[in-house]
Amino acid sequence: ASNYTIVYYLKNDKVERLLLRSTFKKVEEQLTPHSFARCHRSYIVNLRKVQLVRKESDGFFLDMEHNINGIPISQTYAEAMIVRFMSGEN
């Protein structure tokens, strides 16, 4: 929703969920300097937790640690994400 963002994080090696009363844009601005990047209009990921970037017939996807798989990379963010991974800037 416009003024709420859901954050998934690890606590005691278990994925937890937190609902923040904040816009996605504000969360993005706070996280970007800390190895986070937007990969889709609905997703910001911790680049240090990405295990695999895969290309399929319908686009690019990220597989993360803790068996979190299939996070989409939209066309809007694909080039920047691929460049970032190829340069090792994560």
PDB file of N, CA, C and O in Angstrom:
ATOM      1  N   ALA A   1       0.845  -1.183   0.000  1.00  0.00           N
ATOM      2  CA  ALA A   1       0.000   0.000   0.000  1.00  0.00           C
ATOM      3  C   ALA A   1       0.887   1.243   0.000  1.00  0.00           C
ATOM      4  O   ALA A   1       2.080   1.144   0.289  1.00  0.00           O
ATOM      5  N   SER A   2       0.336   2.390  -0.313  1.00  0.00           N
ATOM      6  CA  SER A   2       1.143   3.589  -0.531  1.00  0.00           C
ATOM      7  C   SER A   2       1.968   4.030   0.674  1.00  0.00           C
ATOM      8  O   SER A   2       3.092   4.497   0.494  1.00  0.00           O
ATOM      9  N   ASN A   3       1.458   3.901   1.880  1.00  0.00           N
ATOM     10  CA  ASN A   3       2.201   4.353   3.057  1.00  0.00           C
ATOM     11  C   ASN A   3       2.672   3.211   3.949  1.00  0.00           C
ATOM     12  O   ASN A   3       3.059   3.437   5.095  1.00  0.00           O
ATOM     13  N   TYR A   4       2.643   2.002   3.438  1.00  0.00           N
ATOM     14  CA  TYR A   4       3.095   0.842   4.208  1.00  0.00           C
ATOM     15  C   TYR A   4       4.054   0.019   3.367  1.00  0.00           C
ATOM     16  O   TYR A   4       3.882  -0.123   2.156  1.00  0.00           O
ATOM     17  N   THR A   5       5.067  -0.520   4.030  1.00  0.00           N
ATOM     18  CA  THR A   5       6.054  -1.366   3.371  1.00  0.00           C
ATOM     19  C   THR A   5       6.269  -2.598   4.228  1.00  0.00           C
ATOM     20  O   THR A   5       6.385  -2.495   5.450  1.00  0.00           O
ATOM     21  N   ILE A   6       6.323  -3.756   3.602  1.00  0.00           N
ATOM     22  CA  ILE A   6       6.607  -4.993   4.321  1.00  0.00           C
ATOM     23  C   ILE A   6       8.084  -5.304   4.142  1.00  0.00           C
ATOM     24  O   ILE A   6       8.589  -5.346   3.021  1.00  0.00           O
ATOM     25  N   VAL A   7       8.770  -5.521   5.258  1.00  0.00           N
ATOM     26  CA  VAL A   7      10.195  -5.847   5.259  1.00  0.00           C
ATOM     27  C   VAL A   7      10.347  -7.276   5.757  1.00  0.00           C
ATOM     28  O   VAL A   7       9.790  -7.648   6.790  1.00  0.00           O
ATOM     29  N   TYR A   8      11.103  -8.068   5.013  1.00  0.00           N
ATOM     30  CA  TYR A   8      11.430  -9.425   5.434  1.00  0.00           C
ATOM     31  C   TYR A   8      12.884  -9.419   5.873  1.00  0.00           C
ATOM     32  O   TYR A   8      13.744  -8.877   5.179  1.00  0.00           O
ATOM     33  N   TYR A   9      13.160 -10.020   7.026  1.00  0.00           N
ATOM     34  CA  TYR A   9      14.511 -10.025   7.573  1.00  0.00           C
ATOM     35  C   TYR A   9      14.748 -11.325   8.342  1.00  0.00           C
ATOM     36  O   TYR A   9      13.812 -12.072   8.629  1.00  0.00           O
ATOM     37  N   LEU A  10      16.006 -11.580   8.669  1.00  0.00           N
ATOM     38  CA  LEU A  10      16.350 -12.787   9.421  1.00  0.00           C
ATOM     39  C   LEU A  10      16.464 -12.492  10.904  1.00  0.00           C
ATOM     40  O   LEU A  10      17.060 -11.496  11.314  1.00  0.00           O
ATOM     41  N   LYS A  11      15.886 -13.367  11.695  1.00  0.00           N
ATOM     42  CA  LYS A  11      16.014 -13.299  13.148  1.00  0.00           C
ATOM     43  C   LYS A  11      16.196 -14.737  13.622  1.00  0.00           C
ATOM     44  O   LYS A  11      15.325 -15.582  13.417  1.00  0.00           O
ATOM     45  N   ASN A  12      17.326 -15.004  14.252  1.00  0.00           N
ATOM     46  CA  ASN A  12      17.652 -16.359  14.702  1.00  0.00           C
ATOM     47  C   ASN A  12      17.557 -17.362  13.552  1.00  0.00           C
ATOM     48  O   ASN A  12      17.026 -18.462  13.713  1.00  0.00           O
ATOM     49  N   ASP A  13      18.075 -16.968  12.400  1.00  0.00           N
ATOM     50  CA  ASP A  13      18.124 -17.807  11.202  1.00  0.00           C
ATOM     51  C   ASP A  13      16.739 -18.176  10.654  1.00  0.00           C
ATOM     52  O   ASP A  13      16.593 -19.169   9.943  1.00  0.00           O
ATOM     53  N   LYS A  14      15.734 -17.373  10.989  1.00  0.00           N
ATOM     54  CA  LYS A  14      14.375 -17.579  10.501  1.00  0.00           C
ATOM     55  C   LYS A  14      13.894 -16.283   9.835  1.00  0.00           C
ATOM     56  O   LYS A  14      14.149 -15.190  10.340  1.00  0.00           O
ATOM     57  N   VAL A  15      13.211 -16.411   8.721  1.00  0.00           N
ATOM     58  CA  VAL A  15      12.699 -15.238   8.008  1.00  0.00           C
ATOM     59  C   VAL A  15      11.491 -14.694   8.767  1.00  0.00           C
ATOM     60  O   VAL A  15      10.519 -15.407   9.013  1.00  0.00           O
ATOM     61  N   GLU A  16      11.576 -13.411   9.132  1.00  0.00           N
ATOM     62  CA  GLU A  16      10.492 -12.714   9.835  1.00  0.00           C
ATOM     63  C   GLU A  16       9.945 -11.614   8.934  1.00  0.00           C
ATOM     64  O   GLU A  16      10.569 -11.231   7.945  1.00  0.00           O
ATOM     65  N   ARG A  17       8.780 -11.120   9.291  1.00  0.00           N
ATOM     66  CA  ARG A  17       8.101 -10.085   8.507  1.00  0.00           C
ATOM     67  C   ARG A  17       7.749  -8.919   9.422  1.00  0.00           C
ATOM     68  O   ARG A  17       7.295  -9.113  10.550  1.00  0.00           O
ATOM     69  N   LEU A  18       7.966  -7.697   8.917  1.00  0.00           N
ATOM     70  CA  LEU A  18       7.681  -6.486   9.682  1.00  0.00           C
ATOM     71  C   LEU A  18       6.930  -5.510   8.782  1.00  0.00           C
ATOM     72  O   LEU A  18       7.362  -5.240   7.661  1.00  0.00           O
ATOM     73  N   LEU A  19       5.821  -4.985   9.261  1.00  0.00           N
ATOM     74  CA  LEU A  19       5.050  -3.985   8.527  1.00  0.00           C
ATOM     75  C   LEU A  19       5.475  -2.604   9.022  1.00  0.00           C
ATOM     76  O   LEU A  19       5.327  -2.289  10.203  1.00  0.00           O
ATOM     77  N   LEU A  20       6.003  -1.782   8.112  1.00  0.00           N
ATOM     78  CA  LEU A  20       6.436  -0.419   8.441  1.00  0.00           C
ATOM     79  C   LEU A  20       5.434   0.585   7.907  1.00  0.00           C
ATOM     80  O   LEU A  20       4.884   0.419   6.819  1.00  0.00           O
ATOM     81  N   ARG A  21       5.209   1.607   8.674  1.00  0.00           N
ATOM     82  CA  ARG A  21       4.400   2.708   8.171  1.00  0.00           C
ATOM     83  C   ARG A  21       5.359   3.724   7.552  1.00  0.00           C
ATOM     84  O   ARG A  21       5.773   4.696   8.184  1.00  0.00           O
ATOM     85  N   SER A  22       5.687   3.459   6.308  1.00  0.00           N
ATOM     86  CA  SER A  22       6.633   4.278   5.560  1.00  0.00           C
ATOM     87  C   SER A  22       6.444   3.973   4.076  1.00  0.00           C
ATOM     88  O   SER A  22       6.044   2.869   3.707  1.00  0.00           O
ATOM     89  N   THR A  23       6.731   4.945   3.245  1.00  0.00           N
ATOM     90  CA  THR A  23       6.617   4.698   1.818  1.00  0.00           C
ATOM     91  C   THR A  23       7.783   3.846   1.343  1.00  0.00           C
ATOM     92  O   THR A  23       8.844   3.822   1.967  1.00  0.00           O
ATOM     93  N   PHE A  24       7.580   3.163   0.259  1.00  0.00           N
ATOM     94  CA  PHE A  24       8.617   2.319  -0.326  1.00  0.00           C
ATOM     95  C   PHE A  24       9.815   3.179  -0.724  1.00  0.00           C
ATOM     96  O   PHE A  24      10.963   2.763  -0.565  1.00  0.00           O
ATOM     97  N   LYS A  25       9.548   4.357  -1.230  1.00  0.00           N
ATOM     98  CA  LYS A  25      10.605   5.278  -1.656  1.00  0.00           C
ATOM     99  C   LYS A  25      11.496   5.670  -0.483  1.00  0.00           C
ATOM    100  O   LYS A  25      12.719   5.708  -0.622  1.00  0.00           O
ATOM    101  N   LYS A  26      10.904   5.961   0.662  1.00  0.00           N
ATOM    102  CA  LYS A  26      11.701   6.334   1.844  1.00  0.00           C
ATOM    103  C   LYS A  26      12.553   5.168   2.321  1.00  0.00           C
ATOM    104  O   LYS A  26      13.709   5.356   2.700  1.00  0.00           O
ATOM    105  N   VAL A  27      11.993   3.977   2.303  1.00  0.00           N
ATOM    106  CA  VAL A  27      12.752   2.792   2.697  1.00  0.00           C
ATOM    107  C   VAL A  27      13.908   2.586   1.724  1.00  0.00           C
ATOM    108  O   VAL A  27      15.027   2.292   2.143  1.00  0.00           O
ATOM    109  N   GLU A  28      13.646   2.735   0.439  1.00  0.00           N
ATOM    110  CA  GLU A  28      14.692   2.592  -0.575  1.00  0.00           C
ATOM    111  C   GLU A  28      15.826   3.580  -0.335  1.00  0.00           C
ATOM    112  O   GLU A  28      16.995   3.199  -0.399  1.00  0.00           O
ATOM    113  N   GLU A  29      15.508   4.825  -0.064  1.00  0.00           N
ATOM    114  CA  GLU A  29      16.525   5.853   0.172  1.00  0.00           C
ATOM    115  C   GLU A  29      17.394   5.510   1.382  1.00  0.00           C
ATOM    116  O   GLU A  29      18.597   5.768   1.373  1.00  0.00           O
ATOM    117  N   GLN A  30      16.795   4.933   2.412  1.00  0.00           N
ATOM    118  CA  GLN A  30      17.552   4.591   3.614  1.00  0.00           C
ATOM    119  C   GLN A  30      18.418   3.348   3.423  1.00  0.00           C
ATOM    120  O   GLN A  30      19.486   3.245   4.027  1.00  0.00           O
ATOM    121  N   LEU A  31      17.977   2.408   2.596  1.00  0.00           N
ATOM    122  CA  LEU A  31      18.696   1.145   2.437  1.00  0.00           C
ATOM    123  C   LEU A  31      19.756   1.162   1.343  1.00  0.00           C
ATOM    124  O   LEU A  31      20.742   0.432   1.444  1.00  0.00           O
ATOM    125  N   THR A  32      19.586   1.965   0.310  1.00  0.00           N
ATOM    126  CA  THR A  32      20.481   1.947  -0.840  1.00  0.00           C
ATOM    127  C   THR A  32      21.959   2.103  -0.470  1.00  0.00           C
ATOM    128  O   THR A  32      22.784   1.408  -1.063  1.00  0.00           O
ATOM    129  N   PRO A  33      22.341   2.964   0.461  1.00  0.00           N
ATOM    130  CA  PRO A  33      23.770   3.064   0.806  1.00  0.00           C
ATOM    131  C   PRO A  33      24.333   1.819   1.505  1.00  0.00           C
ATOM    132  O   PRO A  33      25.544   1.733   1.713  1.00  0.00           O
ATOM    133  N   HIS A  34      23.498   0.877   1.861  1.00  0.00           N
ATOM    134  CA  HIS A  34      23.922  -0.290   2.648  1.00  0.00           C
ATOM    135  C   HIS A  34      23.811  -1.598   1.862  1.00  0.00           C
ATOM    136  O   HIS A  34      23.322  -2.595   2.392  1.00  0.00           O
ATOM    137  N   SER A  35      24.254  -1.603   0.618  1.00  0.00           N
ATOM    138  CA  SER A  35      24.268  -2.800  -0.243  1.00  0.00           C
ATOM    139  C   SER A  35      22.879  -3.327  -0.586  1.00  0.00           C
ATOM    140  O   SER A  35      22.714  -4.523  -0.826  1.00  0.00           O
ATOM    141  N   PHE A  36      21.899  -2.465  -0.609  1.00  0.00           N
ATOM    142  CA  PHE A  36      20.557  -2.838  -1.048  1.00  0.00           C
ATOM    143  C   PHE A  36      20.294  -2.173  -2.387  1.00  0.00           C
ATOM    144  O   PHE A  36      20.808  -1.088  -2.661  1.00  0.00           O
ATOM    145  N   ALA A  37      19.494  -2.825  -3.218  1.00  0.00           N
ATOM    146  CA  ALA A  37      19.163  -2.251  -4.524  1.00  0.00           C
ATOM    147  C   ALA A  37      17.751  -2.645  -4.916  1.00  0.00           C
ATOM    148  O   ALA A  37      17.263  -3.722  -4.573  1.00  0.00           O
ATOM    149  N   ARG A  38      17.123  -1.762  -5.629  1.00  0.00           N
ATOM    150  CA  ARG A  38      15.786  -2.032  -6.137  1.00  0.00           C
ATOM    151  C   ARG A  38      15.905  -2.856  -7.412  1.00  0.00           C
ATOM    152  O   ARG A  38      16.674  -2.515  -8.311  1.00  0.00           O
ATOM    153  N   CYS A  39      15.146  -3.933  -7.482  1.00  0.00           N
ATOM    154  CA  CYS A  39      15.200  -4.791  -8.667  1.00  0.00           C
ATOM    155  C   CYS A  39      13.848  -4.860  -9.377  1.00  0.00           C
ATOM    156  O   CYS A  39      13.737  -5.437 -10.459  1.00  0.00           O
ATOM    157  N   HIS A  40      12.837  -4.277  -8.769  1.00  0.00           N
ATOM    158  CA  HIS A  40      11.470  -4.363  -9.281  1.00  0.00           C
ATOM    159  C   HIS A  40      10.680  -3.271  -8.563  1.00  0.00           C
ATOM    160  O   HIS A  40      11.116  -2.790  -7.518  1.00  0.00           O
ATOM    161  N   ARG A  41       9.560  -2.882  -9.087  1.00  0.00           N
ATOM    162  CA  ARG A  41       8.787  -1.826  -8.412  1.00  0.00           C
ATOM    163  C   ARG A  41       8.309  -2.242  -7.029  1.00  0.00           C
ATOM    164  O   ARG A  41       7.956  -1.395  -6.209  1.00  0.00           O
ATOM    165  N   SER A  42       8.297  -3.550  -6.768  1.00  0.00           N
ATOM    166  CA  SER A  42       7.822  -4.051  -5.480  1.00  0.00           C
ATOM    167  C   SER A  42       8.908  -4.683  -4.609  1.00  0.00           C
ATOM    168  O   SER A  42       8.614  -5.183  -3.523  1.00  0.00           O
ATOM    169  N   TYR A  43      10.170  -4.666  -5.079  1.00  0.00           N
ATOM    170  CA  TYR A  43      11.227  -5.360  -4.345  1.00  0.00           C
ATOM    171  C   TYR A  43      12.504  -4.541  -4.233  1.00  0.00           C
ATOM    172  O   TYR A  43      12.959  -3.932  -5.201  1.00  0.00           O
ATOM    173  N   ILE A  44      13.066  -4.540  -3.044  1.00  0.00           N
ATOM    174  CA  ILE A  44      14.418  -4.061  -2.777  1.00  0.00           C
ATOM    175  C   ILE A  44      15.114  -5.245  -2.116  1.00  0.00           C
ATOM    176  O   ILE A  44      14.563  -5.854  -1.200  1.00  0.00           O
ATOM    177  N   VAL A  45      16.320  -5.575  -2.572  1.00  0.00           N
ATOM    178  CA  VAL A  45      17.005  -6.748  -2.025  1.00  0.00           C
ATOM    179  C   VAL A  45      18.368  -6.377  -1.457  1.00  0.00           C
ATOM    180  O   VAL A  45      18.989  -5.397  -1.868  1.00  0.00           O
ATOM    181  N   ASN A  46      18.814  -7.186  -0.502  1.00  0.00           N
ATOM    182  CA  ASN A  46      20.161  -7.076   0.032  1.00  0.00           C
ATOM    183  C   ASN A  46      21.081  -7.815  -0.930  1.00  0.00           C
ATOM    184  O   ASN A  46      21.016  -9.039  -1.037  1.00  0.00           O
ATOM    185  N   LEU A  47      21.926  -7.086  -1.620  1.00  0.00           N
ATOM    186  CA  LEU A  47      22.783  -7.677  -2.641  1.00  0.00           C
ATOM    187  C   LEU A  47      23.754  -8.700  -2.063  1.00  0.00           C
ATOM    188  O   LEU A  47      24.202  -9.598  -2.775  1.00  0.00           O
ATOM    189  N   ARG A  48      24.077  -8.576  -0.805  1.00  0.00           N
ATOM    190  CA  ARG A  48      24.988  -9.534  -0.160  1.00  0.00           C
ATOM    191  C   ARG A  48      24.333 -10.895   0.057  1.00  0.00           C
ATOM    192  O   ARG A  48      25.032 -11.874   0.319  1.00  0.00           O
ATOM    193  N   LYS A  49      23.028 -10.975  -0.045  1.00  0.00           N
ATOM    194  CA  LYS A  49      22.306 -12.229   0.183  1.00  0.00           C
ATOM    195  C   LYS A  49      21.893 -12.921  -1.110  1.00  0.00           C
ATOM    196  O   LYS A  49      21.300 -14.000  -1.073  1.00  0.00           O
ATOM    197  N   VAL A  50      22.203 -12.308  -2.256  1.00  0.00           N
ATOM    198  CA  VAL A  50      21.866 -12.912  -3.553  1.00  0.00           C
ATOM    199  C   VAL A  50      22.835 -14.050  -3.835  1.00  0.00           C
ATOM    200  O   VAL A  50      24.051 -13.874  -3.761  1.00  0.00           O
ATOM    201  N   GLN A  51      22.298 -15.201  -4.154  1.00  0.00           N
ATOM    202  CA  GLN A  51      23.134 -16.350  -4.489  1.00  0.00           C
ATOM    203  C   GLN A  51      23.231 -16.575  -5.993  1.00  0.00           C
ATOM    204  O   GLN A  51      24.240 -17.081  -6.486  1.00  0.00           O
ATOM    205  N   LEU A  52      22.188 -16.202  -6.717  1.00  0.00           N
ATOM    206  CA  LEU A  52      22.159 -16.493  -8.141  1.00  0.00           C
ATOM    207  C   LEU A  52      21.277 -15.492  -8.873  1.00  0.00           C
ATOM    208  O   LEU A  52      20.192 -15.143  -8.407  1.00  0.00           O
ATOM    209  N   VAL A  53      21.753 -15.038 -10.018  1.00  0.00           N
ATOM    210  CA  VAL A  53      20.935 -14.248 -10.946  1.00  0.00           C
ATOM    211  C   VAL A  53      20.719 -15.166 -12.137  1.00  0.00           C
ATOM    212  O   VAL A  53      21.676 -15.614 -12.769  1.00  0.00           O
ATOM    213  N   ARG A  54      19.462 -15.441 -12.439  1.00  0.00           N
ATOM    214  CA  ARG A  54      19.200 -16.359 -13.546  1.00  0.00           C
ATOM    215  C   ARG A  54      18.294 -15.711 -14.594  1.00  0.00           C
ATOM    216  O   ARG A  54      17.389 -14.933 -14.291  1.00  0.00           O
ATOM    217  N   LYS A  55      18.587 -16.074 -15.835  1.00  0.00           N
ATOM    218  CA  LYS A  55      17.783 -15.581 -16.953  1.00  0.00           C
ATOM    219  C   LYS A  55      16.888 -16.712 -17.415  1.00  0.00           C
ATOM    220  O   LYS A  55      17.350 -17.824 -17.669  1.00  0.00           O
ATOM    221  N   GLU A  56      15.624 -16.422 -17.521  1.00  0.00           N
ATOM    222  CA  GLU A  56      14.655 -17.378 -18.043  1.00  0.00           C
ATOM    223  C   GLU A  56      13.960 -16.742 -19.234  1.00  0.00           C
ATOM    224  O   GLU A  56      14.213 -15.580 -19.554  1.00  0.00           O
ATOM    225  N   SER A  57      13.104 -17.478 -19.879  1.00  0.00           N
ATOM    226  CA  SER A  57      12.434 -16.966 -21.076  1.00  0.00           C
ATOM    227  C   SER A  57      11.579 -15.737 -20.793  1.00  0.00           C
ATOM    228  O   SER A  57      11.350 -14.914 -21.679  1.00  0.00           O
ATOM    229  N   ASP A  58      11.108 -15.616 -19.553  1.00  0.00           N
ATOM    230  CA  ASP A  58      10.259 -14.468 -19.201  1.00  0.00           C
ATOM    231  C   ASP A  58      10.987 -13.406 -18.385  1.00  0.00           C
ATOM    232  O   ASP A  58      10.345 -12.553 -17.772  1.00  0.00           O
ATOM    233  N   GLY A  59      12.332 -13.446 -18.370  1.00  0.00           N
ATOM    234  CA  GLY A  59      13.087 -12.390 -17.718  1.00  0.00           C
ATOM    235  C   GLY A  59      14.137 -12.894 -16.748  1.00  0.00           C
ATOM    236  O   GLY A  59      14.455 -14.083 -16.714  1.00  0.00           O
ATOM    237  N   PHE A  60      14.673 -11.967 -15.955  1.00  0.00           N
ATOM    238  CA  PHE A  60      15.696 -12.278 -14.957  1.00  0.00           C
ATOM    239  C   PHE A  60      15.055 -12.441 -13.585  1.00  0.00           C
ATOM    240  O   PHE A  60      14.053 -11.801 -13.265  1.00  0.00           O
ATOM    241  N   PHE A  61      15.667 -13.324 -12.775  1.00  0.00           N
ATOM    242  CA  PHE A  61      15.183 -13.586 -11.423  1.00  0.00           C
ATOM    243  C   PHE A  61      16.358 -13.739 -10.471  1.00  0.00           C
ATOM    244  O   PHE A  61      17.448 -14.140 -10.878  1.00  0.00           O
ATOM    245  N   LEU A  62      16.132 -13.418  -9.199  1.00  0.00           N
ATOM    246  CA  LEU A  62      17.141 -13.576  -8.159  1.00  0.00           C
ATOM    247  C   LEU A  62      16.765 -14.724  -7.251  1.00  0.00           C
ATOM    248  O   LEU A  62      15.603 -14.893  -6.882  1.00  0.00           O
ATOM    249  N   ASP A  63      17.770 -15.514  -6.893  1.00  0.00           N
ATOM    250  CA  ASP A  63      17.610 -16.516  -5.854  1.00  0.00           C
ATOM    251  C   ASP A  63      18.472 -16.060  -4.685  1.00  0.00           C
ATOM    252  O   ASP A  63      19.648 -15.737  -4.850  1.00  0.00           O
ATOM    253  N   MET A  64      17.870 -16.042  -3.507  1.00  0.00           N
ATOM    254  CA  MET A  64      18.518 -15.513  -2.321  1.00  0.00           C
ATOM    255  C   MET A  64      18.870 -16.626  -1.347  1.00  0.00           C
ATOM    256  O   MET A  64      18.467 -17.776  -1.523  1.00  0.00           O
ATOM    257  N   GLU A  65      19.623 -16.271  -0.326  1.00  0.00           N
ATOM    258  CA  GLU A  65      19.897 -17.206   0.764  1.00  0.00           C
ATOM    259  C   GLU A  65      18.583 -17.609   1.426  1.00  0.00           C
ATOM    260  O   GLU A  65      17.559 -16.949   1.244  1.00  0.00           O
ATOM    261  N   HIS A  66      18.619 -18.676   2.179  1.00  0.00           N
ATOM    262  CA  HIS A  66      17.476 -19.184   2.940  1.00  0.00           C
ATOM    263  C   HIS A  66      16.317 -19.606   2.044  1.00  0.00           C
ATOM    264  O   HIS A  66      15.148 -19.506   2.417  1.00  0.00           O
ATOM    265  N   ASN A  67      16.674 -20.080   0.854  1.00  0.00           N
ATOM    266  CA  ASN A  67      15.702 -20.664  -0.069  1.00  0.00           C
ATOM    267  C   ASN A  67      14.584 -19.692  -0.480  1.00  0.00           C
ATOM    268  O   ASN A  67      13.431 -20.087  -0.655  1.00  0.00           O
ATOM    269  N   ILE A  68      14.950 -18.436  -0.625  1.00  0.00           N
ATOM    270  CA  ILE A  68      14.012 -17.426  -1.131  1.00  0.00           C
ATOM    271  C   ILE A  68      14.347 -17.264  -2.609  1.00  0.00           C
ATOM    272  O   ILE A  68      15.363 -16.662  -2.957  1.00  0.00           O
ATOM    273  N   ASN A  69      13.502 -17.794  -3.466  1.00  0.00           N
ATOM    274  CA  ASN A  69      13.809 -17.875  -4.887  1.00  0.00           C
ATOM    275  C   ASN A  69      12.762 -17.189  -5.745  1.00  0.00           C
ATOM    276  O   ASN A  69      11.604 -17.045  -5.352  1.00  0.00           O
ATOM    277  N   GLY A  70      13.197 -16.768  -6.929  1.00  0.00           N
ATOM    278  CA  GLY A  70      12.268 -16.247  -7.922  1.00  0.00           C
ATOM    279  C   GLY A  70      11.874 -14.799  -7.753  1.00  0.00           C
ATOM    280  O   GLY A  70      10.791 -14.405  -8.186  1.00  0.00           O
ATOM    281  N   ILE A  71      12.728 -13.988  -7.129  1.00  0.00           N
ATOM    282  CA  ILE A  71      12.416 -12.557  -7.026  1.00  0.00           C
ATOM    283  C   ILE A  71      12.672 -11.939  -8.399  1.00  0.00           C
ATOM    284  O   ILE A  71      13.783 -12.036  -8.920  1.00  0.00           O
ATOM    285  N   PRO A  72      11.670 -11.312  -8.984  1.00  0.00           N
ATOM    286  CA  PRO A  72      11.824 -10.805 -10.351  1.00  0.00           C
ATOM    287  C   PRO A  72      12.694  -9.554 -10.425  1.00  0.00           C
ATOM    288  O   PRO A  72      12.726  -8.735  -9.507  1.00  0.00           O
ATOM    289  N   ILE A  73      13.394  -9.437 -11.541  1.00  0.00           N
ATOM    290  CA  ILE A  73      14.096  -8.196 -11.884  1.00  0.00           C
ATOM    291  C   ILE A  73      13.337  -7.633 -13.073  1.00  0.00           C
ATOM    292  O   ILE A  73      13.319  -8.241 -14.144  1.00  0.00           O
ATOM    293  N   SER A  74      12.714  -6.481 -12.895  1.00  0.00           N
ATOM    294  CA  SER A  74      11.931  -5.911 -13.993  1.00  0.00           C
ATOM    295  C   SER A  74      12.851  -5.294 -15.036  1.00  0.00           C
ATOM    296  O   SER A  74      14.017  -5.010 -14.760  1.00  0.00           O
ATOM    297  N   GLN A  75      12.324  -5.092 -16.226  1.00  0.00           N
ATOM    298  CA  GLN A  75      13.103  -4.505 -17.315  1.00  0.00           C
ATOM    299  C   GLN A  75      13.633  -3.131 -16.939  1.00  0.00           C
ATOM    300  O   GLN A  75      14.718  -2.740 -17.371  1.00  0.00           O
ATOM    301  N   THR A  76      12.877  -2.405 -16.142  1.00  0.00           N
ATOM    302  CA  THR A  76      13.292  -1.070 -15.714  1.00  0.00           C
ATOM    303  C   THR A  76      14.615  -1.109 -14.961  1.00  0.00           C
ATOM    304  O   THR A  76      15.443  -0.213 -15.128  1.00  0.00           O
ATOM    305  N   TYR A  77      14.829  -2.128 -14.138  1.00  0.00           N
ATOM    306  CA  TYR A  77      16.002  -2.212 -13.277  1.00  0.00           C
ATOM    307  C   TYR A  77      17.023  -3.241 -13.746  1.00  0.00           C
ATOM    308  O   TYR A  77      18.093  -3.346 -13.146  1.00  0.00           O
ATOM    309  N   ALA A  78      16.730  -3.999 -14.793  1.00  0.00           N
ATOM    310  CA  ALA A  78      17.588  -5.115 -15.214  1.00  0.00           C
ATOM    311  C   ALA A  78      19.009  -4.675 -15.565  1.00  0.00           C
ATOM    312  O   ALA A  78      19.971  -5.261 -15.069  1.00  0.00           O
ATOM    313  N   GLU A  79      19.155  -3.673 -16.394  1.00  0.00           N
ATOM    314  CA  GLU A  79      20.493  -3.268 -16.824  1.00  0.00           C
ATOM    315  C   GLU A  79      21.352  -2.836 -15.638  1.00  0.00           C
ATOM    316  O   GLU A  79      22.501  -3.261 -15.523  1.00  0.00           O
ATOM    317  N   ALA A  80      20.812  -2.005 -14.764  1.00  0.00           N
ATOM    318  CA  ALA A  80      21.577  -1.539 -13.602  1.00  0.00           C
ATOM    319  C   ALA A  80      21.953  -2.693 -12.681  1.00  0.00           C
ATOM    320  O   ALA A  80      23.060  -2.719 -12.144  1.00  0.00           O
ATOM    321  N   MET A  81      21.043  -3.650 -12.492  1.00  0.00           N
ATOM    322  CA  MET A  81      21.329  -4.795 -11.623  1.00  0.00           C
ATOM    323  C   MET A  81      22.410  -5.681 -12.232  1.00  0.00           C
ATOM    324  O   MET A  81      23.324  -6.102 -11.523  1.00  0.00           O
ATOM    325  N   ILE A  82      22.329  -5.969 -13.516  1.00  0.00           N
ATOM    326  CA  ILE A  82      23.314  -6.829 -14.171  1.00  0.00           C
ATOM    327  C   ILE A  82      24.690  -6.172 -14.121  1.00  0.00           C
ATOM    328  O   ILE A  82      25.680  -6.834 -13.813  1.00  0.00           O
ATOM    329  N   VAL A  83      24.760  -4.881 -14.421  1.00  0.00           N
ATOM    330  CA  VAL A  83      26.038  -4.146 -14.366  1.00  0.00           C
ATOM    331  C   VAL A  83      26.604  -4.208 -12.951  1.00  0.00           C
ATOM    332  O   VAL A  83      27.804  -4.414 -12.768  1.00  0.00           O
ATOM    333  N   ARG A  84      25.764  -4.034 -11.976  1.00  0.00           N
ATOM    334  CA  ARG A  84      26.223  -4.047 -10.587  1.00  0.00           C
ATOM    335  C   ARG A  84      26.800  -5.405 -10.198  1.00  0.00           C
ATOM    336  O   ARG A  84      27.820  -5.474  -9.513  1.00  0.00           O
ATOM    337  N   PHE A  85      26.156  -6.475 -10.627  1.00  0.00           N
ATOM    338  CA  PHE A  85      26.663  -7.802 -10.318  1.00  0.00           C
ATOM    339  C   PHE A  85      27.937  -8.118 -11.092  1.00  0.00           C
ATOM    340  O   PHE A  85      28.860  -8.724 -10.548  1.00  0.00           O
ATOM    341  N   MET A  86      27.990  -7.713 -12.349  1.00  0.00           N
ATOM    342  CA  MET A  86      29.174  -8.013 -13.159  1.00  0.00           C
ATOM    343  C   MET A  86      30.387  -7.250 -12.670  1.00  0.00           C
ATOM    344  O   MET A  86      31.516  -7.717 -12.821  1.00  0.00           O
ATOM    345  N   SER A  87      30.168  -6.070 -12.081  1.00  0.00           N
ATOM    346  CA  SER A  87      31.288  -5.264 -11.588  1.00  0.00           C
ATOM    347  C   SER A  87      31.705  -5.690 -10.174  1.00  0.00           C
ATOM    348  O   SER A  87      32.728  -5.235  -9.661  1.00  0.00           O
ATOM    349  N   GLY A  88      30.916  -6.556  -9.554  1.00  0.00           N
ATOM    350  CA  GLY A  88      31.218  -6.984  -8.185  1.00  0.00           C
ATOM    351  C   GLY A  88      30.871  -5.944  -7.142  1.00  0.00           C
ATOM    352  O   GLY A  88      31.349  -6.015  -6.010  1.00  0.00           O
ATOM    353  N   GLU A  89      30.046  -4.980  -7.507  1.00  0.00           N
ATOM    354  CA  GLU A  89      29.660  -3.871  -6.627  1.00  0.00           C
ATOM    355  C   GLU A  89      28.474  -4.271  -5.750  1.00  0.00           C
ATOM    356  O   GLU A  89      27.404  -3.672  -5.852  1.00  0.00           O
ATOM    357  N   ASN A  90      28.648  -5.255  -4.909  1.00  0.00           N
ATOM    358  CA  ASN A  90      27.575  -5.667  -4.019  1.00  0.00           C
ATOM    359  C   ASN A  90      28.141  -6.065  -2.743  1.00  0.00           C
ATOM    360  O   ASN A  90      27.405  -6.452  -1.835  1.00  0.00           O
TER     361      ASN A  90
END
